Amino acid sequence: MRALPAFAAALLTVSLALAGCSMGASDGQDMKADSAAKPATGQQGAGAADEGRGEQLAKDGKKAEADAAKTHVIRTATLSVEVKSVTKALAEARSVAVDAGGVIEDETTERVDDSYTTSHVVLRVPEAEYDSVLTELAGTGKLLSRTANAKDVTEQVVDVNSRIATQRASVNRVRKLMDQAQDITDVVALESQLNTRQAELESLLAKQASLADRTTMATVTLDLSEWAKEEKADEDDGPGFLDALGGGWDAFVSVLRWIVVVLAAILPFVVALAVLFVLWRVFGVRLTALRARRTPAVEPAAAPAPSPSPDEDKGEGEGKQD
């Protein structure tokens, strides 16, 4: 009877020794060197960290299974609507998006020729309200065009989630090795590996967030334009008194404007001619008077005596004969 407790004690001692040897061998394979045993408190902290990482991996696995069972679709649509008033239609579109739980992502409104207004709006609405929002927006006016697109990205979502779970496990393994490392060379090498794997994990997380945003919120692009203004009078009706008065006033104003423009254009020439005329009147008259004074006066030549007529010659001859 006394030999049995002694045998049991010996068996327990051998079991503890074998367990210690196996733990030392596994640690030597992970670190490529023998490492000393840690204090009891450090082992408890490492166990708690491993437990937390295991829970995170379990959650990632469950999420990946749930994502694999769900269909992920990116929905987009483009509407072109002609409305009577762009301002009112734009306010209505905002109200529809907000009531559906969406947001206004982008908005551009411009006025053309001071009489024609257009607006370009990008809305983000929940996927569940996608169809109802399209119906309400199309009813704000005359629908000119509608384009809808649905892209299945379930495979991409599952692939990204799986890669994230794998990358997290890899990061956790490197961190565990860093906790056990004592050689500075091993620490530097493990830090480099940790930074690389952490960067890849962050890139995958950003891609996951982008896919989640595009699959949960649909994108609707709305183009609003105003109707062409109708003429007040029919084409067969002639112009009335007010139309003629308005046309005459416009013509008068146009003519007056052109007269002012012409006068403004010839004004420099008129001023230059006036200056030249004044200079000619002042200096030209004086030069003419001065030349007249310097020129000597010429006496008129004596007129020749008149020659006697034939009758007078005959009378003189007869007188001589007598």
C-alpha positions in Angstrom: 0.0 0.0 0.0 2.8 2.4 0.8 4.5 1.7 -2.6 1.5 3.0 -4.6 1.9 6.7 -3.5 5.6 6.6 -4.1 5.0 5.3 -7.6 2.4 8.0 -8.3 4.8 10.7 -7.1 7.6 9.4 -9.3 5.2 9.3 -12.3 4.1 12.9 -11.8 7.7 14.1 -11.6 8.6 12.3 -14.9 5.5 13.9 -16.6 6.4 17.4 -15.5 10.0 16.9 -16.7 8.8 15.7 -20.1 6.4 18.6 -20.5 9.2 21.1 -19.7 11.5 19.5 -22.3 8.8 19.6 -25.0 8.0 23.3 -24.3 11.8 24.1 -24.4 12.1 22.3 -27.8 9.1 24.2 -29.3 10.4 27.5 -28.2 13.8 26.7 -29.6 12.3 25.9 -33.0 10.3 29.2 -33.1 13.2 31.4 -32.1 16.0 29.4 -33.7 17.7 29.5 -30.3 17.1 28.5 -26.7 15.3 31.1 -24.6 14.9 31.4 -20.9 11.6 30.8 -19.2 9.5 33.9 -18.5 8.0 34.9 -15.1 4.6 33.6 -14.2 3.0 37.0 -14.7 4.4 37.4 -18.2 3.1 33.9 -19.2 -0.4 34.9 -17.9 -0.3 38.1 -20.0 0.8 36.3 -23.1 -2.0 33.7 -22.6 -4.6 36.5 -22.3 -3.3 38.2 -25.5 -3.4 34.9 -27.3 -6.9 34.3 -26.1 -7.9 37.8 -27.4 -6.3 37.2 -30.8 -8.0 33.9 -31.0 -11.4 35.5 -30.4 -10.7 38.1 -33.0 -9.8 35.4 -35.5 -12.9 33.5 -34.7 -15.0 36.7 -35.3 -13.2 37.3 -38.6 -14.0 33.7 -39.6 -17.7 34.1 -38.7 -17.9 37.4 -40.6 -16.3 35.8 -43.6 -18.9 33.0 -43.6 -21.7 35.5 -43.3 -20.3 37.6 -46.1 -20.0 34.5 -48.3 -23.7 33.8 -47.7 -24.7 37.4 -48.6 -24.8 38.9 -52.1 -22.9 42.2 -52.4 -24.0 44.5 -55.3 -22.8 48.0 -56.2 -25.8 49.9 -57.7 -25.5 53.2 -59.7 -28.0 55.2 -61.7 -28.2 58.3 -63.8 -31.4 60.3 -64.4 -32.0 63.3 -66.7 -35.2 65.2 -65.9 -36.7 68.3 -67.5 -38.6 70.4 -64.9 -40.4 73.7 -64.8 -38.2 75.1 -62.0 -34.8 73.7 -61.2 -34.8 75.4 -57.8 -37.9 73.6 -56.7 -36.9 70.3 -58.2 -33.5 70.5 -56.5 -35.1 71.1 -53.1 -37.4 68.2 -53.6 -34.5 65.9 -54.6 -32.7 66.9 -51.4 -35.7 66.1 -49.3 -36.2 62.7 -51.0 -32.5 61.8 -50.3 -32.6 62.9 -46.7 -35.9 61.2 -45.9 -34.5 57.9 -47.3 -31.4 58.2 -45.0 -29.0 59.3 -47.7 -26.8 62.4 -48.3 -26.0 64.9 -51.0 -22.5 64.0 -52.1 -22.0 66.6 -54.8 -24.0 69.5 -56.3 -23.3 71.9 -59.2 -25.9 74.5 -60.3 -25.3 77.1 -62.9 -27.3 79.7 -64.8 -26.9 80.0 -68.6 -27.6 83.3 -70.4 -29.3 84.7 -67.3 -32.5 82.8 -68.1 -31.7 79.1 -68.2 -30.7 77.1 -65.1 -29.2 73.6 -64.9 -28.2 71.4 -62.0 -26.0 68.3 -61.5 -26.5 66.4 -58.2 -24.9 63.2 -56.9 -26.9 61.5 -54.2 -26.0 58.6 -51.9 -28.9 56.6 -50.6 -29.2 53.2 -48.8 -29.5 50.2 -51.1 -32.9 49.3 -49.6 -34.3 52.7 -50.7 -32.7 52.7 -54.1 -35.8 51.8 -56.2 -38.2 54.1 -54.3 -35.8 57.0 -54.6 -35.4 56.5 -58.4 -39.2 56.5 -58.8 -39.7 59.7 -56.8 -36.9 61.6 -58.6 -38.2 60.6 -62.0 -41.6 62.0 -61.0 -40.3 65.5 -60.4 -40.7 66.4 -64.1 -40.4 65.0 -67.6 -38.0 62.0 -67.7 -35.6 62.4 -70.6 -33.2 59.4 -69.9 -32.5 56.8 -67.2 -29.6 54.5 -66.9 -29.2 51.9 -64.1 -26.3 49.6 -63.4 -25.8 46.8 -60.9 -22.3 45.1 -60.4 -22.0 42.0 -58.3 -18.8 42.2 -56.1 -19.5 39.3 -53.7 -16.4 37.5 -54.8 -14.2 40.5 -54.2 -15.7 41.1 -50.7 -15.2 37.4 -49.7 -11.6 37.5 -51.0 -10.8 40.7 -49.1 -12.3 39.4 -45.9 -10.4 36.2 -46.1 -7.1 37.9 -46.8 -7.7 40.2 -43.9 -8.2 37.3 -41.5 -5.0 35.6 -42.8 -3.0 38.8 -42.6 -4.2 39.5 -39.0 -3.1 36.0 -38.0 0.3 36.6 -39.6 0.7 39.9 -37.8 -0.2 38.2 -34.5 2.4 35.5 -35.0 5.1 38.1 -35.7 4.1 40.0 -32.5 4.2 36.8 -30.5 7.7 36.1 -31.8 8.8 39.7 -30.9 7.6 39.1 -27.4 9.8 36.1 -27.1 12.8 37.5 -28.9 15.9 38.5 -26.9 18.5 38.9 -29.6 18.7 42.4 -31.1 19.1 41.0 -34.6 16.0 38.9 -34.3 14.0 42.0 -33.0 15.1 44.2 -35.9 14.2 41.5 -38.4 10.8 40.9 -36.8 10.0 44.6 -36.7 10.6 44.9 -40.4 8.3 41.9 -41.0 5.7 43.4 -38.7 5.7 46.8 -40.5 5.4 45.2 -43.9 2.5 42.9 -42.8 0.8 45.7 -40.9 0.9 47.9 -44.0 -0.7 45.2 -46.1 -3.3 44.7 -43.5 -4.2 48.4 -43.5 -4.5 48.4 -47.3 -6.8 45.5 -47.2 -8.9 47.2 -44.5 -9.2 50.3 -46.6 -10.4 48.2 -49.6 -12.9 46.5 -47.4 -14.3 49.8 -46.1 -14.6 51.1 -49.7 -16.4 48.0 -50.8 -18.7 48.1 -47.8 -19.6 51.8 -48.5 -20.3 51.2 -52.2 -22.4 48.1 -51.6 -24.5 49.5 -48.7 -25.0 53.0 -50.3 -26.2 53.3 -53.9 -25.1 56.3 -56.1 -27.7 58.3 -58.0 -26.6 61.0 -60.4 -29.4 63.5 -61.2 -29.3 66.1 -64.1 -32.0 68.8 -63.9 -32.8 71.2 -66.8 -35.7 73.7 -67.3 -38.4 73.5 -69.9 -38.1 75.9 -72.9 -40.2 79.0 -72.3 -43.4 79.1 -74.4 -44.2 82.2 -76.5 -47.0 84.3 -75.1 -48.6 84.9 -78.5 -49.3 82.5 -81.4 -47.3 82.7 -84.6 -50.4 83.8 -86.6 -51.1 86.8 -84.4 -49.5 90.0 -85.5 -47.6 92.4 -83.2 -49.8 94.6 -81.0 -49.5 98.2 -80.0 -47.3 97.5 -77.0 -45.0 95.3 -79.1 -44.7 98.0 -81.8 -44.1 100.6 -79.0 -41.5 98.4 -77.4 -39.8 97.7 -80.8 -39.8 101.4 -81.7 -38.3 102.3 -78.4 -35.6 99.7 -78.8 -34.8 100.9 -82.3 -34.7 104.5 -81.0 -32.3 103.6 -78.2 -30.1 101.6 -80.7 -30.0 104.5 -83.1 -29.2 107.0 -80.4 -26.5 104.7 -79.1 -24.9 104.4 -82.5 -25.0 108.2 -83.0 -23.2 108.7 -79.7 -20.6 106.1 -80.8 -20.1 107.8 -84.2 -19.8 111.2 -82.6 -17.3 109.9 -80.1 -15.3 108.3 -83.0 -15.1 111.5 -85.1 -14.6 113.9 -82.2 -10.8 113.8 -82.3 -10.8 114.6 -86.0 -13.2 117.5 -85.5 -11.0 118.9 -82.7 -7.9 118.6 -84.9 -9.6 120.4 -87.9 -10.8 123.2 -85.6 -7.3 123.7 -84.3 -5.9 123.8 -87.9 -8.7 126.3 -88.9 -7.9 128.6 -86.0 -4.2 128.5 -86.8 -4.9 129.3 -90.5 -7.2 132.3 -89.6 -4.5 133.7 -87.2 -1.4 133.2 -89.2 -2.7 132.9 -92.7 -4.3 136.3 -92.8 -1.2 138.0 -91.4 1.1 136.3 -94.0 -1.3 137.5 -96.8 -1.2 141.1 -95.6 2.6 141.0 -95.2 3.0 139.8 -98.8 0.7 142.6 -100.1 2.8 145.2 -98.4 6.1 144.0 -99.8 4.8 143.8 -103.5 5.3 147.3 -105.3 2.3 149.0 -107.0 2.3 148.9 -110.9 1.0 152.0 -112.8 -1.4 151.2 -115.7 0.1 151.8 -119.2 -1.2 154.7 -121.5 -4.0 153.8 -123.8 -3.0 154.1 -127.6 -4.6 156.9 -129.7 -7.5 155.8 -131.8 -6.8 155.5 -135.5 -8.8 157.8 -137.8 -11.7 156.2 -139.6 -11.9 156.1 -143.5 -14.6 158.8 -143.6 -12.5 161.1 -141.7 -9.6 160.5 -144.1 -11.8 161.4 -147.1 -13.0 164.6 -145.5 -9.5 165.6 -144.7 -8.5 164.9 -148.4 -11.3 167.0 -149.8 -10.4 169.9 -147.5 -6.9 169.8 -148.7 -8.1 169.9 -152.4 -10.2 172.9 -151.8 
